[in-house]
């Protein structure tokens, strides 16, 4: 909606989100529980008997568990405001004074053509006060033994629109985190990413980094290697029970900092690969 439009109520990002019915995918030692009604998220990722994600019983807030898609934006939109096509827009805020993580993570997705080790989920984005442009989002989830392949996309319909994508996995606190960032986006007093980027600083972090090398988590003698076709990653390690490592197509507040514009019918996609190996002794 334009900046002078009505202010509808918005889902509270910290309100509880029940998982709803789960659909399990399995192949070899890898098991994934999908929760289509809970934002199309992965409710659990289990490898060789080890659970890797926080569940809703441990962190019930809508934004606090599982691994969910962020679409059509990732991270915060400052005060829910952005400019596009010469107009000012406002989406409802749901996390303090900001709008966080898009509209897909709290809506029910449709589970299409499920297979024992593969599934596709889809969501028609709204064209209302929550998101004025519409569009269609899709996820694919594929298990191949020790590798979980995820793909997330959004396609514009008849309107051009800004877009950014990401995943937000709440990994159970790892024994180790290996990553080698080249730069980071400094945060302002509101906790929002800004430009220009700066050299990385020591943690704890709730920051967006430029990373071009594999990121590795170790836990319970398993080594999880994370790769994506993006160089933007948010790392949040300030929680006692979890560490989040989030691939994104751009930084938080991307509509203002680094906008990616889709023409009518155009598609933006992001792939994310999680590969398990025995931990090095």
MARMI-297685 format. One record per residue (C-alpha): residue number from 0; residue in three letters; x negated, y negated, z. Coordinates in steps of 0.1 Angstrom, whole numbers, plus 5000, padded with zeros to 4 digits. Layout:
REM MARMI-297685
+-----+------+------+------+------+
! pos ! code !   xx !   yy !   zz !
+-----+------+------+------+------+
! NUM !  ALA !    X !    Y !    Z !
...
+-----+------+------+------+------+
REM end
This chain:
REM MARMI-297685
+-----+------+------+------+------+
! pos ! code !   xx !   yy !   zz !
+-----+------+------+------+------+
!   0 !  UNK ! 5000 ! 5000 ! 5000 !
!   1 !  UNK ! 4989 ! 4964 ! 4995 !
!   2 !  UNK ! 4976 ! 4944 ! 5025 !
!   3 !  UNK ! 5010 ! 4927 ! 5031 !
!   4 !  UNK ! 5029 ! 4960 ! 5032 !
!   5 !  UNK ! 5047 ! 4976 ! 5062 !
!   6 !  UNK ! 5028 ! 4993 ! 5091 !
!   7 !  UNK ! 5040 ! 5028 ! 5094 !
!   8 !  UNK ! 5030 ! 5051 ! 5124 !
!   9 !  UNK ! 5000 ! 5072 ! 5117 !
!  10 !  UNK ! 4991 ! 5106 ! 5131 !
!  11 !  UNK ! 4968 ! 5103 ! 5161 !
!  12 !  UNK ! 4934 ! 5119 ! 5152 !
!  13 !  UNK ! 4930 ! 5129 ! 5188 !
!  14 !  UNK ! 4964 ! 5146 ! 5192 !
!  15 !  UNK ! 4964 ! 5184 ! 5194 !
!  16 !  UNK ! 4966 ! 5204 ! 5162 !
!  17 !  UNK ! 4979 ! 5240 ! 5165 !
!  18 !  UNK ! 4963 ! 5264 ! 5140 !
!  19 !  UNK ! 4995 ! 5279 ! 5127 !
!  20 !  UNK ! 4993 ! 5313 ! 5109 !
!  21 !  UNK ! 4958 ! 5324 ! 5100 !
!  22 !  UNK ! 4948 ! 5341 ! 5067 !
!  23 !  UNK ! 4916 ! 5361 ! 5070 !
!  24 !  UNK ! 4890 ! 5366 ! 5042 !
!  25 !  UNK ! 4864 ! 5393 ! 5047 !
!  26 !  UNK ! 4834 ! 5406 ! 5028 !
!  27 !  UNK ! 4806 ! 5426 ! 5044 !
!  28 !  UNK ! 4795 ! 5409 ! 5076 !
!  29 !  UNK ! 4812 ! 5376 ! 5068 !
!  30 !  UNK ! 4847 ! 5368 ! 5079 !
!  31 !  UNK ! 4866 ! 5335 ! 5075 !
!  32 !  UNK ! 4900 ! 5325 ! 5090 !
!  33 !  UNK ! 4919 ! 5300 ! 5070 !
!  34 !  UNK ! 4945 ! 5278 ! 5087 !
!  35 !  UNK ! 4965 ! 5264 ! 5057 !
!  36 !  UNK ! 4991 ! 5246 ! 5079 !
!  37 !  UNK ! 4964 ! 5229 ! 5100 !
!  38 !  UNK ! 4949 ! 5207 ! 5074 !
!  39 !  UNK ! 4937 ! 5235 ! 5051 !
!  40 !  UNK ! 4908 ! 5241 ! 5075 !
!  41 !  UNK ! 4886 ! 5270 ! 5082 !
!  42 !  UNK ! 4897 ! 5279 ! 5117 !
!  43 !  UNK ! 4867 ! 5302 ! 5122 !
!  44 !  UNK ! 4836 ! 5315 ! 5104 !
!  45 !  UNK ! 4822 ! 5347 ! 5118 !
!  46 !  UNK ! 4790 ! 5364 ! 5106 !
!  47 !  UNK ! 4779 ! 5398 ! 5120 !
!  48 !  UNK ! 4802 ! 5393 ! 5150 !
!  49 !  UNK ! 4790 ! 5358 ! 5159 !
!  50 !  UNK ! 4816 ! 5330 ! 5158 !
!  51 !  UNK ! 4801 ! 5298 ! 5144 !
!  52 !  UNK ! 4830 ! 5272 ! 5149 !
!  53 !  UNK ! 4848 ! 5257 ! 5178 !
!  54 !  UNK ! 4884 ! 5268 ! 5179 !
!  55 !  UNK ! 4916 ! 5249 ! 5189 !
!  56 !  UNK ! 4915 ! 5264 ! 5224 !
!  57 !  UNK ! 4881 ! 5248 ! 5230 !
!  58 !  UNK ! 4887 ! 5214 ! 5214 !
!  59 !  UNK ! 4924 ! 5209 ! 5206 !
!  60 !  UNK ! 4922 ! 5174 ! 5190 !
!  61 !  UNK ! 4931 ! 5174 ! 5153 !
!  62 !  UNK ! 4896 ! 5162 ! 5144 !
!  63 !  UNK ! 4878 ! 5183 ! 5169 !
!  64 !  UNK ! 4877 ! 5220 ! 5157 !
!  65 !  UNK ! 4872 ! 5243 ! 5128 !
!  66 !  UNK ! 4858 ! 5231 ! 5095 !
!  67 !  UNK ! 4882 ! 5208 ! 5076 !
!  68 !  UNK ! 4882 ! 5189 ! 5043 !
!  69 !  UNK ! 4879 ! 5152 ! 5043 !
!  70 !  UNK ! 4899 ! 5138 ! 5014 !
!  71 !  UNK ! 4904 ! 5112 ! 4998 !
!  72 !  UNK ! 4878 ! 5096 ! 5020 !
!  73 !  UNK ! 4852 ! 5109 ! 5045 !
!  74 !  UNK ! 4844 ! 5093 ! 5078 !
!  75 !  UNK ! 4858 ! 5059 ! 5088 !
!  76 !  UNK ! 4874 ! 5032 ! 5067 !
!  77 !  UNK ! 4866 ! 5000 ! 5086 !
!  78 !  UNK ! 4899 ! 4987 ! 5102 !
!  79 !  UNK ! 4917 ! 5007 ! 5075 !
!  80 !  UNK ! 4910 ! 4980 ! 5049 !
!  81 !  UNK ! 4894 ! 4981 ! 5015 !
!  82 !  UNK ! 4895 ! 4962 ! 4982 !
!  83 !  UNK ! 4902 ! 4979 ! 4950 !
!  84 !  UNK ! 4911 ! 4966 ! 4915 !
!  85 !  UNK ! 4912 ! 4930 ! 4927 !
!  86 !  UNK ! 4937 ! 4938 ! 4955 !
!  87 !  UNK ! 4934 ! 4943 ! 4993 !
!  88 !  UNK ! 4947 ! 4976 ! 5006 !
!  89 !  UNK ! 4953 ! 4988 ! 5041 !
!  90 !  UNK ! 4958 ! 5024 ! 5053 !
!  91 !  UNK ! 4971 ! 5031 ! 5088 !
!  92 !  UNK ! 4945 ! 5034 ! 5115 !
!  93 !  UNK ! 4944 ! 5065 ! 5136 !
!  94 !  UNK ! 4910 ! 5064 ! 5155 !
!  95 !  UNK ! 4908 ! 5032 ! 5175 !
!  96 !  UNK ! 4908 ! 5004 ! 5150 !
!  97 !  UNK ! 4897 ! 5025 ! 5121 !
!  98 !  UNK ! 4912 ! 5051 ! 5097 !
!  99 !  UNK ! 4892 ! 5084 ! 5099 !
! 100 !  UNK ! 4886 ! 5114 ! 5076 !
! 101 !  UNK ! 4913 ! 5109 ! 5050 !
! 102 !  UNK ! 4948 ! 5123 ! 5049 !
! 103 !  UNK ! 4942 ! 5160 ! 5042 !
! 104 !  UNK ! 4930 ! 5173 ! 5075 !
! 105 !  UNK ! 4963 ! 5169 ! 5093 !
! 106 !  UNK ! 4986 ! 5181 ! 5065 !
! 107 !  UNK ! 4997 ! 5215 ! 5055 !
! 108 !  UNK ! 4980 ! 5229 ! 5023 !
! 109 !  UNK ! 4994 ! 5255 ! 5000 !
! 110 !  UNK ! 4975 ! 5288 ! 4999 !
! 111 !  UNK ! 4973 ! 5299 ! 4962 !
! 112 !  UNK ! 4964 ! 5333 ! 4949 !
! 113 !  UNK ! 4948 ! 5347 ! 4980 !
! 114 !  UNK ! 4923 ! 5376 ! 4975 !
! 115 !  UNK ! 4906 ! 5396 ! 5002 !
! 116 !  UNK ! 4873 ! 5376 ! 4998 !
! 117 !  UNK ! 4885 ! 5344 ! 4980 !
! 118 !  UNK ! 4913 ! 5318 ! 4982 !
! 119 !  UNK ! 4923 ! 5286 ! 4967 !
! 120 !  UNK ! 4942 ! 5259 ! 4986 !
! 121 !  UNK ! 4959 ! 5228 ! 4972 !
! 122 !  UNK ! 4975 ! 5196 ! 4984 !
! 123 !  UNK ! 4994 ! 5169 ! 4967 !
! 124 !  UNK ! 4982 ! 5137 ! 4982 !
! 125 !  UNK ! 5009 ! 5112 ! 4992 !
! 126 !  UNK ! 5018 ! 5081 ! 4974 !
! 127 !  UNK ! 5031 ! 5061 ! 5003 !
! 128 !  UNK ! 5019 ! 5041 ! 5033 !
! 129 !  UNK ! 4993 ! 5067 ! 5042 !
! 130 !  UNK ! 4977 ! 5067 ! 5007 !
! 131 !  UNK ! 4990 ! 5045 ! 4979 !
! 132 !  UNK ! 4975 ! 5063 ! 4949 !
! 133 !  UNK ! 4986 ! 5099 ! 4950 !
! 134 !  UNK ! 4963 ! 5126 ! 4935 !
! 135 !  UNK ! 4958 ! 5163 ! 4939 !
! 136 !  UNK ! 4932 ! 5179 ! 4962 !
! 137 !  UNK ! 4920 ! 5215 ! 4959 !
! 138 !  UNK ! 4897 ! 5238 ! 4978 !
! 139 !  UNK ! 4881 ! 5271 ! 4969 !
! 140 !  UNK ! 4867 ! 5295 ! 4995 !
! 141 !  UNK ! 4846 ! 5324 ! 4983 !
! 142 !  UNK ! 4827 ! 5350 ! 5004 !
! 143 !  UNK ! 4797 ! 5368 ! 4988 !
! 144 !  UNK ! 4782 ! 5390 ! 5015 !
! 145 !  UNK ! 4759 ! 5366 ! 5035 !
! 146 !  UNK ! 4770 ! 5334 ! 5016 !
! 147 !  UNK ! 4801 ! 5313 ! 5020 !
! 148 !  UNK ! 4808 ! 5291 ! 4990 !
! 149 !  UNK ! 4831 ! 5261 ! 4994 !
! 150 !  UNK ! 4843 ! 5237 ! 4967 !
! 151 !  UNK ! 4865 ! 5207 ! 4973 !
! 152 !  UNK ! 4879 ! 5184 ! 4946 !
! 153 !  UNK ! 4903 ! 5155 ! 4942 !
! 154 !  UNK ! 4918 ! 5145 ! 4909 !
! 155 !  UNK ! 4935 ! 5112 ! 4901 !
! 156 !  UNK ! 4970 ! 5113 ! 4885 !
! 157 !  UNK ! 4983 ! 5083 ! 4866 !
! 158 !  UNK ! 4966 ! 5057 ! 4888 !
! 159 !  UNK ! 4929 ! 5049 ! 4891 !
! 160 !  UNK ! 4917 ! 5053 ! 4927 !
! 161 !  UNK ! 4887 ! 5052 ! 4949 !
! 162 !  UNK ! 4876 ! 5086 ! 4963 !
! 163 !  UNK ! 4851 ! 5102 ! 4986 !
! 164 !  UNK ! 4849 ! 5138 ! 4998 !
! 165 !  UNK ! 4834 ! 5158 ! 5026 !
! 166 !  UNK ! 4837 ! 5187 ! 5051 !
! 167 !  UNK ! 4836 ! 5184 ! 5088 !
! 168 !  UNK ! 4824 ! 5216 ! 5104 !
! 169 !  UNK ! 4823 ! 5218 ! 5142 !
! 170 !  UNK ! 4795 ! 5242 ! 5147 !
! 171 !  UNK ! 4791 ! 5258 ! 5182 !
! 172 !  UNK ! 4761 ! 5243 ! 5198 !
! 173 !  UNK ! 4731 ! 5257 ! 5180 !
! 174 !  UNK ! 4698 ! 5268 ! 5196 !
! 175 !  UNK ! 4680 ! 5247 ! 5169 !
! 176 !  UNK ! 4686 ! 5222 ! 5142 !
! 177 !  UNK ! 4661 ! 5216 ! 5113 !
! 178 !  UNK ! 4666 ! 5187 ! 5090 !
! 179 !  UNK ! 4643 ! 5163 ! 5073 !
! 180 !  UNK ! 4661 ! 5130 ! 5065 !
! 181 !  UNK ! 4646 ! 5104 ! 5043 !
! 182 !  UNK ! 4667 ! 5075 ! 5054 !
! 183 !  UNK ! 4698 ! 5066 ! 5075 !
! 184 !  UNK ! 4726 ! 5041 ! 5075 !
! 185 !  UNK ! 4723 ! 5018 ! 5105 !
! 186 !  UNK ! 4755 ! 5014 ! 5126 !
! 187 !  UNK ! 4770 ! 4980 ! 5136 !
! 188 !  UNK ! 4786 ! 4972 ! 5169 !
! 189 !  UNK ! 4818 ! 4989 ! 5157 !
! 190 !  UNK ! 4800 ! 5022 ! 5150 !
! 191 !  UNK ! 4804 ! 5018 ! 5113 !
! 192 !  UNK ! 4777 ! 5025 ! 5087 !
! 193 !  UNK ! 4761 ! 4995 ! 5071 !
! 194 !  UNK ! 4735 ! 4988 ! 5044 !
! 195 !  UNK ! 4706 ! 4986 ! 5037 !
! 196 !  UNK ! 4694 ! 5020 ! 5048 !
! 197 !  UNK ! 4665 ! 5023 ! 5073 !
! 198 !  UNK ! 4639 ! 5049 ! 5084 !
! 199 !  UNK ! 4655 ! 5076 ! 5105 !
! 200 !  UNK ! 4654 ! 5071 ! 5143 !
! 201 !  UNK ! 4654 ! 5098 ! 5170 !
! 202 !  UNK ! 4687 ! 5113 ! 5182 !
! 203 !  UNK ! 4712 ! 5119 ! 5196 !
! 204 !  UNK ! 4730 ! 5110 ! 5164 !
! 205 !  UNK ! 4764 ! 5101 ! 5150 !
! 206 !  UNK ! 4749 ! 5089 ! 5118 !
! 207 !  UNK ! 4748 ! 5093 ! 5080 !
! 208 !  UNK ! 4715 ! 5103 ! 5065 !
! 209 !  UNK ! 4700 ! 5107 ! 5031 !
! 210 !  UNK ! 4688 ! 5143 ! 5030 !
! 211 !  UNK ! 4675 ! 5162 ! 5000 !
! 212 !  UNK ! 4662 ! 5193 ! 5016 !
! 213 !  UNK ! 4680 ! 5223 ! 5031 !
! 214 !  UNK ! 4694 ! 5219 ! 5066 !
! 215 !  UNK ! 4691 ! 5249 ! 5090 !
! 216 !  UNK ! 4709 ! 5258 ! 5122 !
! 217 !  UNK ! 4698 ! 5287 ! 5144 !
! 218 !  UNK ! 4721 ! 5305 ! 5169 !
! 219 !  UNK ! 4721 ! 5339 ! 5185 !
! 220 !  UNK ! 4692 ! 5352 ! 5163 !
! 221 !  UNK ! 4710 ! 5340 ! 5131 !
! 222 !  UNK ! 4697 ! 5314 ! 5108 !
! 223 !  UNK ! 4723 ! 5294 ! 5088 !
! 224 !  UNK ! 4711 ! 5274 ! 5058 !
! 225 !  UNK ! 4732 ! 5246 ! 5046 !
! 226 !  UNK ! 4731 ! 5233 ! 5010 !
! 227 !  UNK ! 4754 ! 5209 ! 4990 !
! 228 !  UNK ! 4753 ! 5190 ! 4957 !
! 229 !  UNK ! 4750 ! 5157 ! 4976 !
! 230 !  UNK ! 4722 ! 5139 ! 4994 !
! 231 !  UNK ! 4746 ! 5123 ! 5020 !
! 232 !  UNK ! 4750 ! 5141 ! 5053 !
! 233 !  UNK ! 4765 ! 5130 ! 5086 !
! 234 !  UNK ! 4750 ! 5146 ! 5118 !
! 235 !  UNK ! 4768 ! 5143 ! 5151 !
! 236 !  UNK ! 4751 ! 5161 ! 5180 !
! 237 !  UNK ! 4764 ! 5141 ! 5209 !
! 238 !  UNK ! 4790 ! 5167 ! 5220 !
! 239 !  UNK ! 4781 ! 5192 ! 5247 !
! 240 !  UNK ! 4797 ! 5222 ! 5229 !
! 241 !  UNK ! 4791 ! 5214 ! 5192 !
! 242 !  UNK ! 4770 ! 5199 ! 5165 !
! 243 !  UNK ! 4786 ! 5186 ! 5133 !
! 244 !  UNK ! 4766 ! 5187 ! 5100 !
! 245 !  UNK ! 4788 ! 5172 ! 5073 !
! 246 !  UNK ! 4781 ! 5170 ! 5036 !
! 247 !  UNK ! 4798 ! 5139 ! 5020 !
! 248 !  UNK ! 4798 ! 5124 ! 4985 !
! 249 !  UNK ! 4789 ! 5091 ! 5000 !
! 250 !  UNK ! 4785 ! 5073 ! 5033 !
! 251 !  UNK ! 4813 ! 5065 ! 5058 !
! 252 !  UNK ! 4833 ! 5034 ! 5047 !
! 253 !  UNK ! 4823 ! 5044 ! 5011 !
! 254 !  UNK ! 4851 ! 5024 ! 4996 !
! 255 !  UNK ! 4833 ! 4993 ! 5006 !
! 256 !  UNK ! 4796 ! 5004 ! 5008 !
! 257 !  UNK ! 4793 ! 5027 ! 4977 !
! 258 !  UNK ! 4827 ! 5030 ! 4959 !
! 259 !  UNK ! 4833 ! 5059 ! 4935 !
! 260 !  UNK ! 4861 ! 5051 ! 4912 !
! 261 !  UNK ! 4882 ! 5078 ! 4895 !
! 262 !  UNK ! 4900 ! 5068 ! 4863 !
! 263 !  UNK ! 4935 ! 5084 ! 4857 !
! 264 !  UNK ! 4930 ! 5121 ! 4853 !
! 265 !  UNK ! 4894 ! 5121 ! 4864 !
! 266 !  UNK ! 4881 ! 5145 ! 4891 !
! 267 !  UNK ! 4855 ! 5143 ! 4918 !
! 268 !  UNK ! 4841 ! 5176 ! 4933 !
! 269 !  UNK ! 4817 ! 5186 ! 4961 !
! 270 !  UNK ! 4802 ! 5221 ! 4967 !
! 271 !  UNK ! 4789 ! 5233 ! 5000 !
! 272 !  UNK ! 4770 ! 5266 ! 5005 !
! 273 !  UNK ! 4764 ! 5283 ! 5039 !
! 274 !  UNK ! 4739 ! 5312 ! 5038 !
! 275 !  UNK ! 4730 ! 5334 ! 5067 !
! 276 !  UNK ! 4697 ! 5351 ! 5073 !
! 277 !  UNK ! 4681 ! 5368 ! 5104 !
! 278 !  UNK ! 4663 ! 5342 ! 5125 !
! 279 !  UNK ! 4625 ! 5342 ! 5122 !
! 280 !  UNK ! 4608 ! 5358 ! 5151 !
+-----+------+------+------+------+
REM end
